[in-house]
Amino acid sequence: MLLLCFALVLLAAVLLSSLAHRTVLSTAVLFLAAGFALGPETSGVLDVTPESPIVATLAELALFAVLFTDGMRVGWPDLRTAWRLPGRALGWGLPLTLIVTALLARYVAGLDWPEALLIGAVLAPTDPVFAAALVGNDKVPARLRHLLNVESGVNDGLALPFVVLFLAIAAHDSLHLSELGTELVVGLVIGVAVPWLALRLEKSRFFAASTAYEPLNAVAIGLLVLALGKVTHGNLFLAAFAAGVTVATFGPRQREAFEHFGELVAELLKLAALLVFGALISLEFLGEIPWTGWVFAILAIVVARPLALWVSFLRSGLSTREQVAAMWFGPKGFASVVYGLLVLEAAIPAADEVFHLVALTIVLSIVAHSSTDIVVARSFERAGGYQGWRGALRAATRRNTSPGDSSN
């Protein structure tokens, strides 16, 4: 039944995709709403619970694919060429967002510090896929689009160690804490070594990928990284992100061949996970959240990131319009969805409360950001046209009043 529902919603999303690019309609919202409508506590069409094996498996595969493709977007050469603004967003904005969100969770939602820090780490990453009209519009300044793309591509991976660390602290698991470093190091080594060796083999005189099979080269690398991570108990998500960055850095041709195909695969897995995530939410689920939880979710969206990025971009050279757009467009995206499911699966004492708050914040964020991206993008278009008109008027004025003009 899950496969049938996913296929029907996917077909609807494809048929509506052209309309979605021109309006506030969002594919992500469509899958989230479909999951909500089909969930066990709404219509009962889908029999999905947090304990269902499909939930953890799909979340794991989807996040692995997303982090792998995210890493491919941000090879080290790309980061070196335009790192100043993304560096501010990641170096200052990410930890400040985590801290402000944790403070809100502690003093508004009433969580203990371990859980407050955990929810701060879970909600710190962003996903501009939910603001595609802004990121994909060439009327929006290129530096702003680059900033949001690089930030979202890197912050999922940067937030991951904090999620794992605070999850272990919240679980009071000292043994897990002692193994955490090994798990992360093993994941990092696999993520760097496997792609590097595979790319070196292809560049040798004995091996070469045909044109037809070239897009599968990165797929094979990703699957091998996933399998080795499973066998060695390395951190799969850090391995995925490191592998993507390694391929982008040492195999630009393989990166280019994989780009479109890989993003489609990641998008399919992401949409399937959003459908399942939506099925876990219902009116009864939302009704269980106290008013303080709703206040926290709203403040996490309208205060935490805007405040963090306002501090991060002081004297950065960004225009006011660009800075406000960057401050607002911090959608709580797919990484937060999966990190929230990981918290639920870990069964820490406050797992249910944390998941409720995370789920509510993500839902409000997806709806708010997916519904306003086209509006902000059009404001840049209007501003560009207005500035162009003023520039043309100034140029004409200078020509008419120049010393060489016959009217003088």
C-alpha positions as CSV (number, residue, x, y, z in Angstrom):
1,M,0.0,0.0,0.0
2,L,2.9,2.4,0.8
3,L,4.3,1.9,-2.7
4,L,0.9,2.5,-4.4
5,C,0.4,5.7,-2.4
6,F,3.9,6.9,-3.2
7,A,3.4,6.2,-6.9
8,L,0.1,8.1,-7.0
9,V,1.4,11.1,-5.1
10,L,4.6,11.1,-7.2
11,L,2.5,11.2,-10.4
12,A,0.5,14.0,-9.0
13,A,3.6,15.9,-8.1
14,V,5.1,15.4,-11.6
15,L,1.9,16.6,-13.3
16,L,1.8,19.7,-11.0
17,S,5.5,20.4,-11.1
18,S,5.2,23.2,-13.7
19,L,2.5,24.9,-11.7
20,A,4.6,24.5,-8.5
21,H,7.5,26.4,-10.1
22,R,5.3,29.4,-10.8
23,T,3.2,29.5,-7.5
24,V,3.5,29.0,-3.8
25,L,2.6,25.3,-4.3
26,S,5.4,23.1,-3.1
27,T,6.2,19.5,-3.9
28,A,7.5,18.9,-0.3
29,V,4.2,20.2,1.1
30,L,2.3,18.0,-1.2
31,F,4.0,14.8,0.0
32,L,3.8,16.0,3.6
33,A,0.1,16.7,3.3
34,A,-0.5,13.4,1.5
35,G,1.3,11.5,4.3
36,F,-0.8,13.4,6.9
37,A,-4.1,12.6,5.0
38,L,-3.2,8.9,4.5
39,G,-1.7,8.3,8.0
40,P,-3.0,5.7,10.4
41,E,-4.6,8.3,12.7
42,T,-6.3,10.2,9.9
43,S,-7.7,8.0,7.2
44,G,-5.9,4.8,8.1
45,V,-4.8,4.1,4.5
46,L,-1.1,3.8,5.5
47,D,-0.3,1.5,8.5
48,V,2.9,3.3,9.5
49,T,4.2,3.8,13.1
50,P,7.5,5.1,14.5
51,E,8.4,1.4,15.2
52,S,7.8,0.2,11.6
53,P,11.1,-1.0,10.1
54,I,10.4,0.9,6.9
55,V,10.6,4.2,8.8
56,A,14.2,3.7,10.0
57,T,15.4,2.0,6.8
58,L,13.9,4.7,4.5
59,A,15.2,7.5,6.6
60,E,18.7,6.1,6.7
61,L,18.9,5.5,2.9
62,A,17.4,8.9,2.1
63,L,19.7,10.8,4.4
64,F,22.7,8.9,3.1
65,A,21.7,9.8,-0.5
66,V,21.0,13.4,0.3
67,L,24.3,13.9,2.2
68,F,26.2,12.1,-0.7
69,T,24.8,14.4,-3.3
70,D,25.1,17.5,-1.0
71,G,28.8,16.7,-0.6
72,M,29.2,16.5,-4.4
73,R,27.9,20.1,-4.7
74,V,30.7,21.4,-2.5
75,G,34.1,20.1,-3.5
76,W,37.0,21.9,-1.9
77,P,37.8,23.9,-5.1
78,D,34.2,25.3,-5.0
79,L,34.6,26.2,-1.3
80,R,37.9,28.0,-1.9
81,T,36.6,30.2,-4.7
82,A,33.8,31.8,-2.7
83,W,34.0,30.9,0.9
84,R,33.7,34.3,2.6
85,L,29.9,34.5,3.0
86,P,29.2,30.7,3.4
87,G,32.0,30.7,6.0
88,R,30.2,33.2,8.1
89,A,26.9,31.3,7.8
90,L,28.6,28.0,8.8
91,G,31.3,29.2,11.2
92,W,29.0,31.6,13.1
93,G,25.5,31.1,12.0
94,L,25.2,27.3,12.5
95,P,26.6,27.2,16.2
96,L,24.6,30.4,17.1
97,T,21.4,28.9,15.7
98,L,22.0,25.7,17.7
99,I,22.6,27.8,20.9
100,V,19.6,30.1,20.5
101,T,17.4,27.1,19.6
102,A,18.7,25.3,22.7
103,L,18.0,28.3,24.9
104,L,14.4,28.5,23.6
105,A,13.9,24.8,24.2
106,R,15.2,25.1,27.7
107,Y,13.4,28.2,28.8
108,V,10.2,28.2,26.6
109,A,9.5,24.5,26.1
110,G,11.0,23.5,29.5
111,L,13.4,20.7,28.3
112,D,16.4,19.7,30.3
113,W,19.8,20.9,28.9
114,P,20.8,17.6,27.2
115,E,17.5,17.4,25.3
116,A,17.6,21.2,24.7
117,L,21.0,21.0,23.1
118,L,19.9,17.9,21.1
119,I,16.9,19.7,19.6
120,G,19.2,22.6,18.8
121,A,21.5,20.4,16.8
122,V,18.6,18.6,15.1
123,L,17.0,21.9,14.0
124,A,20.2,23.7,13.0
125,P,20.6,22.4,9.4
126,T,18.8,24.1,6.5
127,D,17.5,22.9,3.2
128,P,16.9,25.4,0.4
129,V,15.2,22.7,-1.7
130,F,12.1,24.0,0.1
131,A,13.0,27.5,-1.2
132,A,13.8,26.4,-4.8
133,A,12.1,29.5,-6.4
134,L,14.7,31.7,-4.6
135,V,17.8,29.5,-5.1
136,G,17.0,28.7,-8.7
137,N,16.0,32.2,-9.8
138,D,18.8,34.0,-11.8
139,K,17.2,37.4,-10.8
140,V,18.3,36.7,-7.3
141,P,21.9,37.9,-6.7
142,A,24.3,35.1,-7.5
143,R,26.2,35.5,-4.2
144,L,23.0,35.0,-2.2
145,R,22.1,31.8,-4.2
146,H,25.7,30.5,-3.8
147,L,25.6,31.3,0.0
148,L,22.3,29.3,0.5
149,N,23.5,26.4,-1.7
150,V,26.9,26.0,0.0
151,E,25.5,26.5,3.5
152,S,22.8,23.9,3.0
153,G,25.2,21.5,1.4
154,V,27.6,21.6,4.3
155,N,25.6,22.2,7.4
156,D,23.8,18.8,7.4
157,G,27.2,17.1,7.7
158,L,28.5,19.6,10.3
159,A,25.5,19.3,12.5
160,L,25.7,15.5,12.5
161,P,28.5,15.0,15.1
162,F,26.6,17.3,17.5
163,V,23.4,15.3,17.0
164,V,25.2,12.1,17.7
165,L,27.0,13.6,20.7
166,F,24.0,15.2,22.4
167,L,21.9,12.1,21.7
168,A,24.4,10.0,23.6
169,I,24.5,12.5,26.4
170,A,20.7,12.6,26.6
171,A,20.7,8.8,26.7
172,H,23.2,8.8,29.6
173,D,25.2,6.3,27.5
174,S,28.9,6.6,28.6
175,L,29.9,3.5,26.6
176,H,28.4,5.1,23.5
177,L,30.3,8.3,24.2
178,S,33.5,6.4,24.4
179,E,32.8,4.8,21.0
180,L,31.6,7.9,19.3
181,G,35.0,9.1,18.2
182,T,35.9,5.8,16.7
183,E,32.6,5.6,14.8
184,L,33.1,9.1,13.4
185,V,36.7,8.5,12.4
186,V,35.9,5.2,10.7
187,G,33.1,6.9,8.8
188,L,35.4,9.7,7.7
189,V,38.1,7.3,6.6
190,I,35.7,5.2,4.6
191,G,34.2,8.3,3.0
192,V,37.6,9.6,1.9
193,A,39.5,6.4,1.1
194,V,36.9,4.5,-1.0
195,P,36.2,7.2,-3.5
196,W,39.9,8.2,-3.8
197,L,40.9,4.6,-4.5
198,A,38.1,4.1,-7.0
199,L,38.9,7.3,-8.9
200,R,42.6,6.4,-8.9
201,L,41.7,3.0,-10.4
202,E,39.7,4.5,-13.2
203,K,42.5,6.9,-14.1
204,S,44.9,4.0,-14.4
205,R,45.6,2.5,-17.9
206,F,43.8,-0.8,-17.0
207,F,40.4,0.6,-16.3
208,A,38.0,3.1,-17.9
209,A,34.2,3.6,-17.6
210,S,32.2,3.8,-20.8
211,T,30.0,6.7,-21.5
212,A,26.8,4.7,-20.8
213,Y,28.1,3.5,-17.4
214,E,29.8,6.7,-16.3
215,P,26.8,8.0,-14.2
216,L,26.9,4.6,-12.3
217,N,30.5,5.2,-11.3
218,A,29.5,7.5,-8.4
219,V,26.5,5.2,-7.6
220,A,28.8,2.2,-7.2
221,I,31.2,4.3,-5.0
222,G,28.2,5.4,-2.8
223,L,26.9,1.9,-2.4
224,L,30.4,0.6,-1.5
225,V,30.7,3.3,1.1
226,L,27.3,2.4,2.5
227,A,28.1,-1.3,2.6
228,L,31.5,-0.8,4.3
229,G,30.0,1.6,6.8
230,K,27.4,-1.0,7.7
231,V,30.0,-3.8,8.1
232,T,32.5,-1.7,10.1
233,H,29.8,0.2,12.1
234,G,31.3,3.5,10.9
235,N,29.1,6.6,10.9
236,L,27.1,6.2,7.6
237,F,26.1,9.8,7.3
238,L,29.6,11.3,7.8
239,A,30.9,8.7,5.4
240,A,28.3,9.8,2.8
241,F,29.1,13.5,3.1
242,A,32.9,12.9,3.0
243,A,32.5,10.6,0.0
244,G,30.5,13.2,-1.9
245,V,33.1,15.9,-1.2
246,T,36.0,13.5,-2.2
247,V,34.3,12.7,-5.6
248,A,33.7,16.4,-6.2
249,T,37.3,17.2,-5.4
250,F,39.2,14.5,-7.2
251,G,36.7,13.4,-9.9
252,P,35.0,16.5,-11.5
253,R,34.1,14.4,-14.6
254,Q,32.5,11.7,-12.5
255,R,30.7,14.4,-10.5
256,E,29.3,16.0,-13.7
257,A,28.2,12.6,-15.0
258,F,26.4,11.7,-11.8
259,E,24.9,15.1,-11.0
260,H,21.5,14.9,-12.6
261,F,20.9,11.2,-12.1
262,G,22.1,11.3,-8.5
263,E,19.9,14.2,-7.6
264,L,16.9,12.5,-9.0
265,V,17.6,9.4,-6.9
266,A,18.1,11.4,-3.8
267,E,14.9,13.4,-4.5
268,L,12.9,10.2,-4.9
269,L,14.1,8.9,-1.5
270,K,13.6,12.2,0.1
271,L,10.0,12.5,-1.1
272,A,9.3,8.9,0.1
273,A,10.6,9.7,3.5
274,L,8.6,12.9,3.7
275,L,5.4,10.9,2.9
276,V,6.2,8.5,5.7
277,F,7.1,11.4,8.0
278,G,3.8,13.0,7.2
279,A,2.0,9.8,8.0
280,L,3.4,9.9,11.6
281,I,1.6,13.3,12.2
282,S,-2.1,13.7,12.8
283,L,-4.4,16.2,14.5
284,E,-4.3,14.1,17.6
285,F,-0.4,14.2,17.4
286,L,-0.4,18.0,17.1
287,G,-3.0,18.3,19.9
288,E,-0.7,16.6,22.3
289,I,1.8,19.5,22.1
290,P,1.3,22.1,24.8
291,W,1.0,25.8,24.0
292,T,4.6,26.3,25.1
293,G,5.7,23.9,22.4
294,W,3.9,25.9,19.7
295,V,5.5,29.1,21.0
296,F,8.9,27.3,20.9
297,A,8.3,26.1,17.3
298,I,7.4,29.6,16.1
299,L,10.3,31.3,17.8
300,A,12.7,28.6,16.5
301,I,11.7,29.7,13.0
302,V,11.3,33.5,13.4
303,V,14.0,34.2,16.0
304,A,16.8,31.6,16.2
305,R,18.2,31.7,12.6
306,P,17.4,35.4,11.9
307,L,19.2,36.4,15.1
308,A,22.1,34.1,14.4
309,L,22.6,35.3,10.8
310,W,22.1,38.9,11.7
311,V,25.2,38.6,14.0
312,S,27.0,36.5,11.4
313,F,26.6,39.0,8.6
314,L,27.4,42.2,10.5
315,R,29.7,44.3,8.2
316,S,29.6,41.6,5.6
317,G,28.8,43.8,2.6
318,L,25.4,42.1,1.9
319,S,22.6,44.5,1.1
320,T,19.7,44.7,3.5
321,R,17.4,42.8,1.1
322,E,20.0,40.0,0.7
323,Q,20.6,39.8,4.4
324,V,16.9,39.6,5.3
325,A,16.4,36.9,2.6
326,A,19.3,34.8,4.0
327,M,18.0,35.3,7.6
328,W,14.5,34.2,6.7
329,F,15.3,31.3,4.4
330,G,16.5,28.7,6.8
331,P,14.0,26.0,6.2
332,K,14.1,23.1,8.6
333,G,14.6,20.5,5.9
334,F,15.1,16.9,5.3
335,A,18.1,16.4,7.5
336,S,16.1,17.6,10.5
337,V,13.3,15.1,9.6
338,V,15.7,12.2,9.7
339,Y,17.6,13.4,12.8
340,G,14.2,13.6,14.5
341,L,13.4,10.0,13.5
342,L,16.8,9.0,14.9
343,V,15.9,10.6,18.2
344,L,12.6,8.7,18.2
345,E,14.4,5.4,17.4
346,A,17.0,6.0,20.2
347,A,14.2,5.9,22.8
348,I,15.8,8.4,25.2
349,P,13.6,9.3,28.2
350,A,12.3,12.5,26.5
351,A,12.3,11.1,22.9
352,D,8.6,11.5,22.4
353,E,8.5,15.1,23.6
354,V,11.6,16.0,21.5
355,F,10.1,14.4,18.4
356,H,6.8,16.2,18.8
357,L,8.6,19.6,19.0
358,V,10.9,18.7,16.1
359,A,8.0,17.5,13.9
360,L,5.9,20.6,14.7
361,T,8.8,23.0,13.9
362,I,9.6,21.2,10.6
363,V,5.9,21.2,9.5
364,L,5.5,25.0,10.2
365,S,8.9,25.7,8.5
366,I,8.1,23.7,5.4
367,V,4.7,25.4,5.0
368,A,6.1,28.9,5.8
369,H,9.2,28.8,3.7
370,S,7.8,26.9,0.8
371,S,5.0,29.4,0.5
372,T,7.1,32.5,0.6
373,D,10.1,31.7,-1.6
374,I,8.4,32.7,-4.8
375,V,7.2,36.0,-3.1
376,V,10.8,37.0,-2.1
377,A,12.2,35.9,-5.4
378,R,9.8,38.2,-7.2
379,S,10.7,41.1,-4.9
380,F,14.3,40.7,-6.2
381,E,13.0,40.7,-9.7
382,R,11.0,43.9,-9.1
383,A,14.0,45.5,-7.3
384,G,16.2,44.5,-10.3
385,G,13.8,46.1,-12.7
386,Y,13.5,49.2,-10.6
387,Q,17.3,49.6,-10.2
388,G,17.7,49.0,-14.0
389,W,15.2,51.8,-14.7
390,R,16.9,54.2,-12.3
391,G,20.3,53.4,-13.8
392,A,19.0,54.0,-17.3
393,L,17.4,57.3,-16.2
394,R,20.7,58.4,-14.5
395,A,22.7,57.5,-17.7
396,A,20.3,59.5,-19.9
397,T,20.5,62.4,-17.5
398,R,24.3,62.4,-17.6
399,R,24.2,62.3,-21.4
400,N,21.8,65.3,-21.6
401,T,23.8,67.4,-19.1
402,S,27.3,66.5,-20.2
403,P,29.7,69.4,-21.1
404,G,29.8,68.4,-24.7
405,D,26.1,68.5,-25.2
406,S,24.8,71.2,-27.6
407,S,22.2,72.4,-25.1
408,N,25.0,73.7,-22.8
